[in-house]
Structures are given as structure tokens and as C-alpha cells.
Amino acid sequence: MSSTSIPDPLVGRFRWAVGESLVIAGIFAFWILLAAALNTALGILTYVFARLDVHAIYLLDDLAVLWPTVVPLAFVTAVLYTVVRAGTLLIDHYWHE
């Protein structure tokens, strides 16, 4: 995680902003990788059920709503991180004033 306060020099602020941007990009990457892993696991499970001639494949086909839920979850997580981070910066700013 980045430092608890915004540095004064311009180069320090740029590094701080890049660090925060990487955290938010990491949140989106986490959700995308999680969805890809679940999608792959469900694909393998569907293949196994098809080879075993089990007729429960339609249950796994209903889980195709996974991708449309990833974007809102990632967005909500990034917004929550931003709000908490902004609150932390405000508290730190007024605490040391």
C-alpha cells in the first residue's frame, strides 16, 4: 500500500498517484483472474459431466452470468478502496494540522 499522506514534491506526488493507480488496477486484475479461473473450472466440470453422460449440464450453463457480475464487483471494490483511502488521507491531514 502507498504511504499514508501525499508528499509535497511533484515527483513524490506522481509516485504516490502511480502507486494508488497500481492498487486499483490490481483490484480489477484480481476480479478478472478470479472470473477466468472460475470460468475455466466450470468448463472443465461441464466437460467431465458431458463425458460421464450426466444430465446436470444445464445447471452449469446458468452460471454464465459470471462475467457480467465481475465488472460491477470490481467497480464497487475499487470505489470502496478509493473512499476509504480518501477518508484516511483526510483524517491524516486534519490530525496533523
C-alpha positions as CSV (number, residue, x, y, z in Angstrom):
1,M,0.0,0.0,0.0
2,S,1.1,3.5,-0.6
3,S,2.2,5.9,2.1
4,T,-0.4,7.4,4.4
5,S,0.0,11.0,3.2
6,I,0.5,12.8,-0.1
7,P,4.1,14.0,-0.4
8,D,4.8,17.7,-1.1
9,P,7.3,17.5,-4.1
10,L,5.8,17.0,-7.5
11,V,7.9,13.8,-8.2
12,G,6.6,12.4,-4.9
13,R,3.0,13.1,-5.8
14,F,3.5,11.5,-9.1
15,R,4.9,8.3,-7.5
16,W,2.1,8.3,-5.0
17,A,-0.5,8.6,-7.8
18,V,1.1,5.8,-9.7
19,G,1.2,3.6,-6.6
20,E,-2.5,4.2,-6.0
21,S,-3.3,3.6,-9.6
22,L,-1.5,0.2,-9.5
23,V,-3.6,-0.8,-6.4
24,I,-6.8,0.0,-8.3
25,A,-5.5,-1.8,-11.4
26,G,-4.7,-4.8,-9.1
27,I,-8.2,-4.8,-7.8
28,F,-9.6,-5.1,-11.4
29,A,-6.9,-7.7,-12.3
30,F,-7.9,-9.8,-9.2
31,W,-11.6,-9.9,-10.2
32,I,-10.8,-10.7,-13.8
33,L,-8.4,-13.5,-12.9
34,L,-10.9,-14.9,-10.4
35,A,-13.6,-14.9,-13.0
36,A,-11.3,-16.5,-15.6
37,A,-10.3,-19.2,-13.1
38,L,-14.0,-20.0,-12.2
39,N,-14.9,-20.0,-15.9
40,T,-12.2,-22.5,-16.7
41,A,-13.1,-24.7,-13.7
42,L,-16.8,-24.7,-14.8
43,G,-15.7,-25.5,-18.3
44,I,-13.7,-28.5,-17.1
45,L,-16.6,-29.6,-14.9
46,T,-19.0,-29.3,-17.7
47,Y,-16.7,-31.4,-19.9
48,V,-16.4,-34.1,-17.2
49,F,-20.2,-34.2,-16.8
50,A,-20.7,-34.5,-20.5
51,R,-18.2,-37.3,-20.7
52,L,-19.9,-39.1,-17.8
53,D,-23.3,-38.5,-19.5
54,V,-24.7,-36.7,-16.5
55,H,-27.7,-34.6,-17.4
56,A,-27.0,-31.8,-14.9
57,I,-25.1,-29.7,-17.5
58,Y,-27.9,-27.1,-17.8
59,L,-27.2,-26.1,-14.2
60,L,-23.7,-25.1,-15.1
61,D,-24.9,-23.3,-18.2
62,D,-26.9,-20.9,-16.0
63,L,-23.6,-19.8,-14.3
64,A,-22.7,-17.9,-17.5
65,V,-23.8,-14.7,-15.6
66,L,-20.3,-14.7,-14.1
67,W,-18.7,-12.2,-16.5
68,P,-21.5,-9.6,-16.2
69,T,-21.1,-9.6,-12.4
70,V,-17.3,-9.2,-12.4
71,V,-17.3,-5.6,-13.7
72,P,-19.8,-4.3,-11.1
73,L,-17.9,-6.2,-8.3
74,A,-14.6,-4.8,-9.4
75,F,-16.0,-1.3,-9.7
76,V,-17.6,-1.5,-6.2
77,T,-14.4,-2.8,-4.7
78,A,-12.3,0.0,-6.4
79,V,-14.8,2.7,-5.3
80,L,-14.8,1.3,-1.7
81,Y,-11.0,1.4,-1.7
82,T,-11.0,4.9,-3.0
83,V,-13.5,6.2,-0.4
84,V,-11.6,4.5,2.4
85,R,-8.3,5.8,1.1
86,A,-9.7,9.3,0.7
87,G,-11.1,9.2,4.3
88,T,-7.7,8.1,5.6
89,L,-6.0,10.9,3.8
90,L,-8.5,13.5,5.2
91,I,-8.2,12.2,8.7
92,D,-4.4,12.2,8.4
93,H,-4.4,15.7,7.0
94,Y,-6.6,17.2,9.7
95,W,-5.0,15.1,12.5
96,H,-1.5,16.6,11.8
97,E,-2.7,20.1,11.3
